Amino acid sequence: MKQSEYLRYDATALADLIRRGEVTSQEVCEAAVERATSVNGSLNAICFPQFSEALAQYFPQQGVFAGVPLLLKDLAQEQSGRPCTYGSRGFRNNIAPQDSEFVRRSREGGLVFLGRTATPEFGLKAITESELWGPSRNPWNTKLTPGGSSGGSGAATAAGIVPMAGANDGGGSIRIPAAYNGLFGLKPSRGRISSGPLMGESWTGASSDHVVTRTVRDSAAMLDVLSGSAPGDPFVIPAPGAAYAEVMQQSPGSLKIGVFTASPYGTEVAPECVAAVEETARILENLGHKVEYARPEFDGMALARCYLGLYFGEVSAMMAKAKEQLGADDSDFELDTRLMGMLGNTMPLSDYVLRRQQWNEFSRALGAFFGGYDLYLCPTTGQLPVRIGELDTPVHLKLAAKLMLRLNAGKMVHRSGQVDHMAMESLARTPFTQLANLTGTPAMSVPVHWTAEGLPVGVQFGAPHGGEDILLQLAAQLEAAAPWFGYYERLENAFPATGL
């Protein structure tokens, strides 16, 4: 299979070609490896290649995606006997004792693993620029970030290395890379996809696994592959009445959709992000949906504080695990990570619990909103992707952070009110995604809009808990009304089959 031919198919179509005997799975994977070899040097999307093993293995004959290549994200999505670094030098020695449910089910679905994709340290930033792996780059403009934390997966999928790649989302990490790379990205409901067996609820329920894809149907079919509980999971979410791959082909009917474009945190929103929402609203009206300005009523600053409190707690716990179980020390972690770890260790436990309990307020506010609307529509991100290195911590702030660490000044920082400033600094560019994480509701980024300069801009839809079906149906409508697959031909020209 020629590389140029390979790029013209999504995962569903590749699986169909293999089933009908028009191409072998070996030929498909060879084309994927060829594409990876030609473009990854410019993108730095893959941190652990498994090319030779993928090509040498017995190719599966069973499963929805039998013989189709997939990249896994190097954050969770563990493979037995292989490293899972979470983008951190502190986890270089972290060898998974068994497959995660994501990996096990993907393998049962017939997918062939080509390797693992880069992520920022612990998945903490909306950029993918770890000190361990270096920066991953956006294929639409390699001077820009592909987003984070699934930035490696987003870049690899958009550039055509694979038709879809593993991702997870604890604060927007499926939807942000989808928006920046012109992909479809669905964050499922809490409990839809098992985080087991090494985790009960990832990020205390804020995070969920899935994939980033080029087409809606690939995302729906992959959700069928991955969905369902595993023994020992905290709770079981009701299964859909039919397979998502079938449900998405049905009409969603006429929906009432509330639209907002102002940041929940009062931060600036780029005109291009607003324009993307307005363009999408016009398409929705032409499709027969009712669209009006409305937004869930909640305290945005409180949500930011709660989300940052989750950051602090998770980082300090991850660092402690690396030190106790993997022999890591402070020098194995990035400066920003060490600072957040200190703030986690010095945050009063009662404050952490109170912030976790406050998630209920956001869920109730969103539930009240869905009493009058079927979905919400807003920008996926507040800003376009930044240039590589633009968000590096300035030298004077690095010096201040080192001083705070030396003095163990976490309690002083908490008392000073600087945490609110950190929340805004951290979340200002991506203020729209955290609501779905803390409430456990499904949300998706759809690549409806491109700027005059050729950059994709995603729009976000959110639904009530368990509402993946209606999101997929609407996404399929939008994909038919404003097709985006043809845009990927630009990347084939930018990274031609003959080389860079």
Helices and strands as residue ranges (DSSP letters): H 3-6, H 11-19, H 25-43, E 46-49, H 51-56, E 69-73, G 89-91, H 101-108, E 112-117, G 121-123, E 129-130, E 134-135, H 151-158, E 164-169, H 175-181, E 184-187, G 202-205, E 208-213, H 216-226, H 244-247, E 256-259, H 271-286, E 290-293, H 300-326, G 330-332, H 335-346, H 349-370, E 375-379, H 395-407, H 410-416, H 418-427, H 434-439, E 443-450, E 456-462, H 468-481, G 485-488, H 489-494
